[in-house]
Amino acid sequence: MTPFEQWLEQRGFAPFSEVTVNGRGEHALILAAREGRGNVLMHLIRDLGADLGVCDAYGNNALWAACFAESAECVELLLQAGIDIDYQNPSGSTALIYAASAGKQRIVAQLLAAGANWRLTTEDDFSALDLAANRQCLQILRDISRGGFSN
């Protein structure tokens, strides 16, 4: 059994079937991103054609999960595969808004460099700039809002 097949089996997915959702309602793509498992994510995307539009029970996509894991590798793999960088969950939050609100400045810089829209707001009209959790995120977002950004 390959390491990929072992990963699937350990998380309740049938290794030799079409990978979708395990018995706990978790999508393999989101779980791999949340665990920061770039090798698994790459296999799911490139070899199995995983659906980039899947969401978890809270309406968050795999990009959000990769941001949660603070995995620059997973973020990059998902962006290269064409995931919607500005996807808004049911409350209107994007991966950028989440990353800023969680103080994940490296991920904030990565998303902005990839073209994430910093002007989007939640249903309560809060932007990533409004919700920045630390000075570093605040500075990165202020810089881009003033027309300059360097990562």
N, C-alpha and C positions, 0 to 999 in steps of 0.2 A: 504494500500500500504506500502511495506517495505521501509526502508531508501535506500536500493540499488535500488529498482524500482523508487523511487523518484529521485535519482541521475540520473538514466538513462533518465527519462522523462524530467527533467530540462535541460538536455544537448542535447535533440533532438533525443534520441534513443527510440525505441518502447519497453517498458518494458517486454512484453510477446512474443516477437519474438526473432529470433536468432540475437544476437548483433553483428553487423559488423561496419558499418560506418553511421554516422548521415548525415543530409542534408548539413552540411558544409564540408563534406569530412574528418571528424575527426574519428579516431579509438577510441573506448571506452578504450582499453588497454593503448594507448598512453596518452589519456586525463587524465585517472585516475593517471597514473604515474606522469604526469606533474603537477597535483594538489597535489601530495603527499598523495593520498588517498589509504593507504595500505589496508583498509577494503574492498574497492571497487575492488582494484586490486586482492586481494585474491579471492574474489567471481568470478571475471572474469576468473581467471586462474584455480582455483580448481573446481568450479561448472559448468562453461560454456565452459571450454577447449579453452580459447582464443588463437588465433594464435600468438605465440611469434615472428614470422617473419614479422609482419606488420611494415610499415614505414610511417612516415608523409610525407607531400608534399615536404619536403627538403631532404628526404632519411634517416632520423634519426629514430632509433628504440625506443622502450619503455624504454630501459636502459638509453639512452641519456636523455629522458624526466624525468626520476627519478633523474638523476644527476642534471638536471636543477632545479628541486624542492629541491635539497639537502636533499632528503628523503632516509636516510639509510635504513629505513624499506622497502621502495619500491625497492630499489636496491637489498636488500637481498631476497625479495620475488621473484623477477625476476631471480636472479642468481640460487636460489633453484629450480625454475621451469625449468631451463635449457636454458635461453636466451644466445645468443652468446655474451660473454663478450668482444670479440675482433672484433665485427662487425664494418666494416669500411663503412662510408657513401660515397656518390659519390665523395667527395673530399678527401677521404682516412682518414678522422678523426674518431677516436674511442671515446667511452664515456670517457676513461681515458684522451685522448688528450683534449677533451672538458673541463673536470673537472679541469685539470691542468691549462688550458688557462683562465678559469674563476675564479681561485683562491679558489676552493672548496677543501681545504686540507683534511677534514674528508672523503670526498667521494674518493679522490685520494688514501688515505691510505686504505680505504675499498676495492676498486677495486684491488689494488696491493696485498692486503692480500688474495683476492679471486683468484689471479693468472692472472690478466690482463697483457698483453704483453706490457711492457714499451718501447720496441724497435721498434714497428710499427711506420710508418711515414705517413704523408699526401702526397698528390700528389706533393706538393712543397718540400718534403723531410724534414718536420719539425716533431720532436717527441714531446711527452709530456714534456720531459726535456727542449727542445728548447723553448717551448711555456709557460712554467710555469709563472703564473701571479704574484706570490708573493713568498716571502722568504720561507714560510712554505712548499709550494708545491715543490719549487726548492730543498729544503733540503731532503724531503722525496724521491724525484726522484734521487737525487745525491746518497743518501744512498743505494738505491736498485741497482743503476748502478755500485756501488763499491762493491757489493756483500753482503751488509747488509741491513736489513730492520726490523724495529720494529714499530708496530703501537701502 
